[in-house]
Amino acid sequence: MLFPDGLECLLEFALVADSCVPVEGHAQGGQCLCAVGRDPYCFTGLFHCLLCAAAESQQMGPPDIRHRIGWIELGGLAVLGDGVVQIALEVQFVSLSSDRRSVLYSSNQGDIDRQAIGGACATGTHGTGSRLQSLSAAVTGARIVLASGDIVECNAETESQLWQAARLNLGALGIVTQLELQLREAYRLQEQGWTIGFEELLPQLPELIPAPRHFEFFWYPQNDSAVVKTIEETSAEPVYPLGEEGGRTAWSYELLPNHRPHLHTEMEYSVPVERGADCLSEIRRLVQTQFPAVRWPVEYRTVAADDVWLSSAYQRDTVTISVHQDIREDESAYFRACEEIFLGFDGRPHWGKVNYLDGDALAAMHPRWLDWWAVRDQLDAEGVFLNAYLQHIRPD
Ligand SMILES: Cc1cc2nc3c(=O)[nH]c(=O)nc-3n(C[C@H](O)[C@H](O)[C@H](O)COP(=O)(O)OP(=O)(O)OC[C@H]3O[C@@H](n4cnc5c(N)ncnc54)[C@H](O)[C@@H]3O)c2cc1C
């Protein structure tokens, strides 16, 4: 049920829920930042904060087309039926105008479009492209309802420390009701896809990766081959119906996200770009020698360096390597073995996917770890916005 007139319905809901309200995003994430159900995210006394968020969600300024900046309203508040409040906005809604010629759109996007913009930015979601940064790096401002119920706006000039923390916030600072993102005019893209043996591909990577706007491949263990995809900007007209992935010409928002219907668990680590190929070779050796039954591919993408405090691409150009397993199978032995390899290559885990690290390990790999926590803890000393996972990794 959506809240058409947020306040009244929310009041009713909060009374039923006895002022104990778990909050979550859009639930595409793999890491238990925000567990489903009541226990991990139980907000006693958050009612005032939620009321402010409901009122806030009705207001946002017009897009600034000239400066390519848009305020994104983070959906409405919705009750999912079991006491979970959702605040969500589909990434695709980054388009801010119905007139296609003046639509603003993000410079890059993840591989699917099921995420909400709030959850995607909260976890550093990214696409691929050696010159393109994550969605969090595009966040130029935010409006947040704090645990106190106060509403604060932040950007590079005002409340700049909070803004730095909010760009990738893990859902731990407060309820983000609006985001300001750096966008650009809508653009068209053309794909090229091909299959190649792994041994043949490997030496080509240094030339292949930096040339196109987007580059990625999936390595398939069963035949030791890679399905490569490059994407370039084009002035060519879109071709409909869109056709197979790897041969499409379309608007960016039609082509960047893909349909991925197979349910899976996923671990992704970011390693320095110059170590990516060696790291993948180690993962390949692991699969071939110790996990020959794994059928799921390994994905290889790139992300440009940024200055977002908890970003896995913080101050370094990055290769992301993702391993997958069927959701019905126990992935832990495979993923733990992969994690050992990733850590040996100076890897940093994706915040929305599986990892087995504790707070000390995360602190060692994120130079701004303590800065981020200092900002967070100052706003929410009692840990209203910390679930069990975040409590676990919180510095002592
Ligand atoms: C099939 C699939 C494909 C994926 N592809 C990619 C990819 O290509 N690239 C990539 O980088 N990642 C990818 N991911 C990971 C995914 O982008 C992240 O896990 C992302 O967080 C999911 O978004 P969500 O809105 O569903 O997040 P959720 O898991 O619902 O939320 C993530 C966190 O954000 C917080 N949050 C959400 N909204 C708000 C708000 N308004 N205020 C405060 N906190 C909020 C939540 O509380 C939670 O802590 C993929 C995941 C899946 C399942």
The ligand as an SDF file (V2000), in Angstrom:
LIG
                    3D

 53 58  0  0  0  0  0  0  0  0999 V2000
   20.4790   -9.1430   -9.6490 C   0  0  0  0  0  0  0  0  0  0  0  0
   21.3740   -8.0990   -9.0480 C   0  0  0  0  0  0  0  0  0  0  0  0
   22.1910   -7.3440   -9.8730 C   0  0  0  0  0  0  0  0  0  0  0  0
   23.0290   -6.3780   -9.3330 C   0  0  0  0  0  0  0  0  0  0  0  0
   23.8120   -5.6440  -10.1760 N   0  0  0  0  0  0  0  0  0  0  0  0
   24.6730   -4.7410   -9.6560 C   0  0  0  0  0  0  0  0  0  0  0  0
   25.5260   -3.9650  -10.5100 C   0  0  0  0  0  0  0  0  0  0  0  0
   25.4870   -4.0580  -11.7270 O   0  0  0  0  0  0  0  0  0  0  0  0
   26.4030   -3.1130   -9.9210 N   0  0  0  0  0  0  0  0  0  0  0  0
   26.4830   -2.9710   -8.5760 C   0  0  0  0  0  0  0  0  0  0  0  0
   27.3170   -2.2080   -8.0970 O   0  0  0  0  0  0  0  0  0  0  0  0
   25.6560   -3.6580   -7.7380 N   0  0  0  0  0  0  0  0  0  0  0  0
   24.7620   -4.5260   -8.2510 C   0  0  0  0  0  0  0  0  0  0  0  0
   23.9280   -5.2090   -7.4200 N   0  0  0  0  0  0  0  0  0  0  0  0
   23.9400   -4.8800   -5.9910 C   0  0  0  0  0  0  0  0  0  0  0  0
   22.8750   -3.8050   -5.7100 C   0  0  0  0  0  0  0  0  0  0  0  0
   22.9920   -2.7150   -6.5830 O   0  0  0  0  0  0  0  0  0  0  0  0
   23.0180   -3.2470   -4.3050 C   0  0  0  0  0  0  0  0  0  0  0  0
   22.9390   -4.2770   -3.4060 O   0  0  0  0  0  0  0  0  0  0  0  0
   21.9350   -2.1840   -3.9930 C   0  0  0  0  0  0  0  0  0  0  0  0
   22.0350   -1.8110   -2.6610 O   0  0  0  0  0  0  0  0  0  0  0  0
   20.5770   -2.7220   -4.1920 C   0  0  0  0  0  0  0  0  0  0  0  0
   19.6690   -1.6490   -4.1300 O   0  0  0  0  0  0  0  0  0  0  0  0
   18.3420   -1.7640   -3.2720 P   0  0  0  0  0  0  0  0  0  0  0  0
   17.6330   -0.4660   -3.3270 O   0  0  0  0  0  0  0  0  0  0  0  0
   17.5820   -2.9440   -3.6930 O   0  0  0  0  0  0  0  0  0  0  0  0
   19.0440   -1.9600   -1.8820 O   0  0  0  0  0  0  0  0  0  0  0  0
   18.5540   -2.4670   -0.4730 P   0  0  0  0  0  0  0  0  0  0  0  0
   19.2810   -3.7410   -0.2220 O   0  0  0  0  0  0  0  0  0  0  0  0
   17.0970   -2.4310   -0.3070 O   0  0  0  0  0  0  0  0  0  0  0  0
   19.1610   -1.2720    0.3770 O   0  0  0  0  0  0  0  0  0  0  0  0
   20.5590   -1.1070    0.5410 C   0  0  0  0  0  0  0  0  0  0  0  0
   20.7980   -0.2080    1.7330 C   0  0  0  0  0  0  0  0  0  0  0  0
   20.3840    1.1130    1.4330 O   0  0  0  0  0  0  0  0  0  0  0  0
   19.5800    1.6350    2.4850 C   0  0  0  0  0  0  0  0  0  0  0  0
   18.6020    2.5630    1.9360 N   0  0  0  0  0  0  0  0  0  0  0  0
   17.8060    2.3900    0.8780 C   0  0  0  0  0  0  0  0  0  0  0  0
   17.0300    3.4910    0.7070 N   0  0  0  0  0  0  0  0  0  0  0  0
   17.3520    4.3630    1.6850 C   0  0  0  0  0  0  0  0  0  0  0  0
   16.8980    5.6660    2.0660 C   0  0  0  0  0  0  0  0  0  0  0  0
   15.9710    6.3110    1.3690 N   0  0  0  0  0  0  0  0  0  0  0  0
   17.4520    6.2380    3.1580 N   0  0  0  0  0  0  0  0  0  0  0  0
   18.3970    5.6030    3.8740 C   0  0  0  0  0  0  0  0  0  0  0  0
   18.8740    4.3800    3.5600 N   0  0  0  0  0  0  0  0  0  0  0  0
   18.3430    3.7700    2.4730 C   0  0  0  0  0  0  0  0  0  0  0  0
   18.9150    0.4200    3.0790 C   0  0  0  0  0  0  0  0  0  0  0  0
   18.4820    0.6930    4.3740 O   0  0  0  0  0  0  0  0  0  0  0  0
   20.0310   -0.5980    2.9960 C   0  0  0  0  0  0  0  0  0  0  0  0
   20.8710   -0.4790    4.1030 O   0  0  0  0  0  0  0  0  0  0  0  0
   23.0600   -6.1610   -7.9300 C   0  0  0  0  0  0  0  0  0  0  0  0
   22.2200   -6.9140   -7.1010 C   0  0  0  0  0  0  0  0  0  0  0  0
   21.3770   -7.8680   -7.6530 C   0  0  0  0  0  0  0  0  0  0  0  0
   20.4680   -8.6380   -6.7460 C   0  0  0  0  0  0  0  0  0  0  0  0
  1  2  1  0
  2  3  1  0
  2 52  2  0
  3  4  2  0
  4  5  1  0
  4 50  1  0
  5  6  2  0
  6  7  1  0
  6 13  1  0
  7  8  2  0
  7  9  1  0
  9 10  1  0
 10 11  2  0
 10 12  1  0
 12 13  2  0
 13 14  1  0
 14 15  1  0
 14 50  1  0
 15 16  1  0
 16 17  1  0
 16 18  1  0
 18 19  1  0
 18 20  1  0
 20 21  1  0
 20 22  1  0
 22 23  1  0
 23 24  1  0
 24 25  2  0
 24 26  1  0
 24 27  1  0
 27 28  1  0
 28 29  2  0
 28 30  1  0
 28 31  1  0
 31 32  1  0
 32 33  1  0
 33 34  1  0
 33 48  1  0
 34 35  1  0
 35 36  1  0
 35 46  1  0
 36 37  1  0
 36 45  1  0
 37 38  2  0
 38 39  1  0
 39 40  1  0
 39 45  2  0
 40 41  1  0
 40 42  2  0
 42 43  1  0
 43 44  2  0
 44 45  1  0
 46 47  1  0
 46 48  1  0
 48 49  1  0
 50 51  2  0
 51 52  1  0
 52 53  1  0
M  END
$$$$
